[in-house]
């Protein structure tokens, strides 16, 4: 099938799935479903009885899901292409854990020279970026970066960051609930209409930067030497992509907690359907990642309804971890470990 037709079919399918998920999410009221009329009247302000449920709870979850899912998916696609490693993602490379550590520090020790609402995302970004450079420097030997070493370095640094978060949790006192939040991930946040613009702006800057370098990323996938022959400044491009992916990951983690495996699953599915061209793959990751996370959020509603909404990080891990094991087994065969 022609790629344009296939892309059009996928877009139509995504639009249909999004409309269905939006309808289901807005109707949700834990123990019952609102009618379509009640949802519509709540959205336009005619019905104040259910406005808190429809707008302040359900609609904000959808918006956070779309923004966070889009950012994590495109960041995962960029990392897989940048490091030529099918198992690379913000979660497996330790970015999420590093950003969560920064967020935990921001909760316990907010920066005195910035507004309190900005302290957590700033520290999350700094630690996320620092984690990326730490993992990259560990895996780099001379002018070469070994992919297996990169993955193992990411796992090790993530474990170290998680240990630090556990230590902070132990000494957190009254703030323990906020820190535990990062370990599970949730689209339900306090003061959502204040935080949504922050996440949106940070994510948009990082996503547009990655989309801008999509063509250069295609050349870099063939090797640094080939990219330099085409006039691409490889070091500058790699640094820009690292910063952009770290920014997007930090923006996602700083408010909704650690949500793993989105950047691993979505790029692989789309790469199978559409091919490896990042000029098409990255924009499709933006759309599909957001819709995927909203779908995971709806699944979180269905589990143990009497207990409330299950943290979305649990759902994404239950889906993503088996897929990661599958990729690892396939990678073992490719490199001759078995």
C-alpha positions as CSV (number, residue, x, y, z in Angstrom):
1,X,0.0,0.0,0.0
2,X,1.2,3.5,-0.8
3,X,2.7,5.3,2.2
4,X,0.4,8.3,1.8
5,X,-2.7,6.1,1.8
6,X,-1.4,4.2,4.8
7,X,-0.7,7.4,6.7
8,X,-4.2,8.8,5.9
9,X,-5.8,5.5,7.1
10,X,-3.8,5.7,10.4
11,X,-4.7,9.4,10.9
12,X,-8.4,8.6,10.4
13,X,-8.2,5.7,12.8
14,X,-6.4,7.8,15.4
15,X,-9.0,10.5,15.1
16,X,-11.8,8.0,15.6
17,X,-10.0,6.5,18.6
18,X,-9.4,9.9,20.1
19,X,-13.1,10.9,19.7
20,X,-14.2,7.7,21.4
21,X,-11.7,8.0,24.2
22,X,-12.6,11.7,24.7
23,X,-16.3,10.7,24.9
24,X,-15.6,7.9,27.4
25,X,-13.2,10.0,29.6
26,X,-15.6,13.0,29.9
27,X,-18.5,10.8,30.8
28,X,-16.6,9.1,33.6
29,X,-17.9,9.7,37.2
30,X,-16.3,6.7,39.0
31,X,-19.5,4.8,39.9
32,X,-21.7,5.9,37.0
33,X,-21.6,7.5,33.6
34,X,-22.8,10.9,32.7
35,X,-25.2,11.3,29.8
36,X,-23.9,13.0,26.6
37,X,-26.2,16.0,27.3
38,X,-24.9,16.4,30.8
39,X,-21.3,16.4,29.4
40,X,-22.1,19.0,26.8
41,X,-23.9,21.3,29.1
42,X,-21.1,21.0,31.6
43,X,-18.6,22.0,28.9
44,X,-20.5,25.1,27.8
45,X,-21.3,26.1,31.3
46,X,-25.1,25.4,31.4
47,X,-24.8,22.7,34.0
48,X,-22.8,23.5,37.0
49,X,-23.7,20.3,38.9
50,X,-21.2,18.2,37.0
51,X,-18.7,20.9,35.8
52,X,-16.1,19.8,38.4
53,X,-16.2,16.2,37.2
54,X,-16.3,17.0,33.5
55,X,-14.0,20.0,33.2
56,X,-11.8,20.2,36.3
57,X,-11.2,16.5,36.6
58,X,-11.8,14.6,33.3
59,X,-10.9,17.3,30.7
60,X,-7.7,18.2,32.5
61,X,-6.7,14.5,32.6
62,X,-7.2,14.3,28.8
63,X,-5.1,17.4,28.2
64,X,-2.3,16.2,30.5
65,X,-2.4,12.8,28.8
66,X,-2.2,14.2,25.3
67,X,0.7,16.6,26.2
68,X,2.7,14.1,28.3
69,X,2.1,11.2,26.0
70,X,3.1,13.2,22.9
71,X,6.3,14.4,24.5
72,X,7.4,11.0,25.9
73,X,6.7,9.2,22.6
74,X,8.6,11.6,20.4
75,X,11.5,11.7,22.9
76,X,11.7,7.9,22.7
77,X,11.7,7.9,18.9
78,X,14.5,10.5,18.9
79,X,16.6,8.5,21.4
80,X,16.2,5.2,19.5
81,X,17.4,6.9,16.3
82,X,20.1,9.0,17.9
83,X,21.7,6.0,19.7
84,X,20.7,3.4,17.1
85,X,19.3,1.3,19.9
86,X,15.7,-0.1,19.8
87,X,15.5,-0.3,23.6
88,X,16.4,3.4,24.2
89,X,13.8,5.6,25.8
90,X,13.5,8.3,28.5
91,X,12.6,5.5,31.0
92,X,15.2,2.9,30.2
93,X,18.0,5.5,29.9
94,X,17.3,6.9,33.3
95,X,15.9,10.3,32.3
96,X,12.6,9.8,34.0
97,X,14.3,8.7,37.2
98,X,16.7,11.6,37.1
99,X,13.9,14.1,36.6
100,X,11.9,12.5,39.4
101,X,15.0,13.0,41.7
102,X,15.1,16.6,40.8
103,X,11.4,17.0,41.4
104,X,11.7,15.3,44.8
105,X,14.5,17.7,45.8
106,X,12.3,20.6,44.6
107,X,9.5,19.4,46.9
108,X,11.7,19.1,49.9
109,X,14.1,22.0,49.2
110,X,12.4,24.5,46.9
111,X,14.6,27.2,45.3
112,X,14.2,30.4,47.2
113,X,15.0,32.7,44.3
114,X,12.2,31.4,42.0
115,X,8.4,31.1,42.5
116,X,7.4,27.9,44.2
117,X,5.4,26.6,41.2
118,X,8.6,26.9,39.1
119,X,11.0,25.3,41.5
120,X,10.0,21.7,40.8
121,X,10.1,21.8,37.0
122,X,13.4,23.7,37.0
123,X,15.1,21.1,39.2
124,X,13.5,18.3,37.3
125,X,14.9,19.7,34.0
126,X,18.4,20.2,35.4
127,X,18.6,16.7,36.9
128,X,17.1,15.2,33.8
129,X,19.6,16.8,31.5
130,X,22.5,15.9,33.9
131,X,21.3,12.3,33.9
132,X,21.4,12.2,30.1
133,X,25.0,13.5,30.0
134,X,26.1,11.2,32.8
135,X,24.7,8.1,31.0
136,X,26.2,9.2,27.7
137,X,29.6,9.9,29.2
138,X,29.7,6.5,30.9
139,X,28.9,4.7,27.7
140,X,31.3,6.7,25.5
141,X,34.8,5.3,25.0
142,X,36.9,7.7,22.9
143,X,34.8,8.6,19.9
144,X,32.5,5.6,20.1
145,X,29.4,4.9,22.1
146,X,28.6,1.3,22.7
147,X,24.8,0.7,22.6
148,X,24.7,-2.1,25.1
149,X,26.9,-0.1,27.5
150,X,24.6,2.8,27.1
151,X,21.5,0.8,28.1
152,X,23.3,-0.7,31.1
153,X,24.5,2.7,32.2
154,X,21.0,4.0,32.0
155,X,19.7,1.2,34.1
156,X,22.4,1.7,36.7
157,X,22.0,5.5,36.9
158,X,18.2,5.0,37.1
159,X,18.7,2.6,40.0
160,X,20.9,5.1,41.7
161,X,18.4,7.9,41.2
162,X,15.6,5.8,42.5
163,X,17.6,5.0,45.6
164,X,18.1,8.7,46.2
165,X,14.4,9.2,45.8
166,X,13.7,6.5,48.3
167,X,16.1,8.2,50.8
168,X,14.3,11.5,50.3
169,X,11.0,9.7,50.8
170,X,12.3,8.2,54.1
171,X,13.2,11.7,55.4
172,X,10.3,13.6,53.8
173,X,7.9,13.7,56.8
174,X,4.7,15.4,55.8
175,X,5.8,15.6,52.1
176,X,6.0,11.9,51.7
177,X,2.8,11.7,49.8
178,X,4.0,14.1,47.1
179,X,7.2,12.1,46.6
180,X,5.5,8.7,46.5
181,X,3.4,10.2,43.8
182,X,6.4,10.3,41.4
183,X,6.9,6.5,41.7
184,X,3.5,5.7,40.4
185,X,2.6,8.5,38.0
186,X,-0.9,10.0,37.8
187,X,-2.7,12.5,35.5
188,X,-4.6,13.9,38.5
189,X,-2.8,17.0,39.7
190,X,-3.7,19.9,42.0
191,X,-4.2,23.3,40.4
192,X,-4.2,21.8,36.9
193,X,-5.1,25.0,35.0
194,X,-2.0,26.6,36.4
195,X,0.3,23.7,35.5
196,X,-1.1,22.8,32.1
197,X,0.4,26.0,30.4
198,X,3.8,25.2,31.9
199,X,3.9,21.6,30.7
200,X,2.5,22.7,27.3
201,X,5.1,25.4,26.7
202,X,8.1,23.3,27.8
203,X,6.9,20.3,25.8
204,X,6.1,22.3,22.7
205,X,9.6,23.9,22.7
206,X,11.2,20.5,23.0
207,X,8.9,18.8,20.4
208,X,9.3,21.5,17.8
209,X,13.1,21.4,18.3
210,X,13.1,17.6,17.6
211,X,10.9,18.0,14.6
212,X,13.2,20.6,13.2
213,X,16.1,18.2,13.3
214,X,14.1,15.2,11.9
215,X,15.9,15.4,8.5
216,X,19.3,15.6,10.1
217,X,18.4,12.7,12.3
218,X,17.7,10.6,9.3
219,X,21.3,11.2,8.0
220,X,22.8,10.5,11.5
221,X,21.1,7.1,11.6
222,X,23.4,6.1,8.7
223,X,26.5,7.1,10.6
224,X,28.3,10.3,11.8
225,X,30.6,10.2,8.8
226,X,27.8,10.1,6.3
227,X,26.0,13.0,8.1
228,X,29.1,15.1,8.1
229,X,29.6,14.5,4.4
230,X,26.1,16.1,4.0
231,X,27.2,19.2,5.9
232,X,25.5,18.4,9.2
233,X,27.2,19.5,12.4
234,X,26.8,16.2,14.2
235,X,27.9,17.3,17.7
236,X,25.7,20.4,17.6
237,X,22.7,18.4,16.4
238,X,23.2,15.6,18.9
239,X,23.5,18.1,21.7
240,X,20.3,19.9,20.6
241,X,18.4,16.7,20.5
242,X,19.6,15.6,23.9
243,X,18.6,18.9,25.4
244,X,15.2,18.8,23.7
245,X,14.4,15.2,24.7
246,X,15.5,16.0,28.3
247,X,13.4,19.1,28.4
248,X,10.3,17.2,27.2
249,X,10.9,14.4,29.7
250,X,11.4,16.8,32.5
251,X,8.2,18.6,31.6
252,X,6.3,15.4,31.7
253,X,7.7,14.0,35.0
254,X,7.7,17.2,37.0
255,X,3.9,17.3,37.4
256,X,2.5,13.8,36.6
257,X,5.3,11.6,38.0
258,X,7.2,8.7,36.4
259,X,5.3,7.2,33.5
260,X,7.4,4.6,31.8
261,X,7.6,2.8,28.5
262,X,5.5,5.2,26.4
263,X,8.7,6.3,24.5
264,X,9.5,2.6,24.0
265,X,6.2,1.2,22.7
266,X,4.8,3.9,20.4
267,X,7.9,4.5,18.2
268,X,8.3,0.8,17.5
269,X,4.7,0.3,16.5
270,X,4.7,3.3,14.2
271,X,8.1,2.3,12.7
272,X,6.6,-1.0,11.8
273,X,3.6,0.7,10.1
274,X,5.3,3.7,8.5
275,X,9.0,3.0,8.2
276,X,12.0,4.7,9.8
277,X,11.7,8.2,8.1
278,X,11.8,10.6,11.1
279,X,10.1,13.4,9.1
280,X,6.9,11.3,9.2
281,X,7.6,9.2,12.3
282,X,8.1,12.0,14.8
283,X,4.9,13.9,14.0
284,X,2.9,10.7,14.1
285,X,4.5,9.9,17.5
286,X,3.2,13.2,18.8
287,X,-0.4,12.2,17.9
288,X,-0.2,8.5,18.8
289,X,1.7,9.0,22.1
290,X,-1.0,11.4,23.4
291,X,-3.9,9.2,22.4
292,X,-2.1,6.1,23.8
293,X,-1.7,7.7,27.2
294,X,-5.3,8.8,27.3
295,X,-6.3,5.2,26.5
296,X,-4.1,3.9,29.3
297,X,-5.7,6.5,31.6
298,X,-9.2,5.1,30.7
299,X,-8.0,1.6,31.4
300,X,-6.8,2.9,34.8
301,X,-10.4,3.9,35.5
302,X,-11.7,0.4,35.0
303,X,-9.5,-1.3,37.6
304,X,-10.9,-1.5,41.1
305,X,-13.3,1.3,40.6
306,X,-14.3,1.5,44.2
307,X,-10.7,2.5,45.1
308,X,-10.6,5.4,42.6
309,X,-8.3,5.7,39.6
310,X,-5.3,3.4,39.5
311,X,-2.0,5.3,38.9
312,X,-1.4,5.4,35.1
313,X,2.3,4.5,35.5
314,X,1.2,1.0,36.6
315,X,-0.8,0.6,33.4
316,X,2.0,1.7,31.1
317,X,4.5,-0.5,32.9
318,X,2.1,-3.6,32.6
319,X,2.0,-3.0,28.9
320,X,5.5,-1.8,28.3
321,X,7.6,-4.2,30.4
322,X,6.6,-7.3,28.5
323,X,7.3,-5.5,25.2
324,X,10.7,-4.5,26.6
325,X,11.5,-8.1,27.4
326,X,10.5,-9.1,23.9
327,X,12.9,-6.5,22.4
328,X,15.7,-7.6,24.7
329,X,15.3,-11.3,23.6
330,X,15.3,-10.2,20.0
331,X,18.4,-8.1,20.6
332,X,20.2,-11.0,22.2
333,X,19.7,-13.1,19.0
334,X,20.8,-10.2,16.8
335,X,24.1,-9.7,18.6
336,X,24.7,-13.5,19.1
337,X,24.3,-13.7,22.8
338,X,22.1,-16.9,22.3
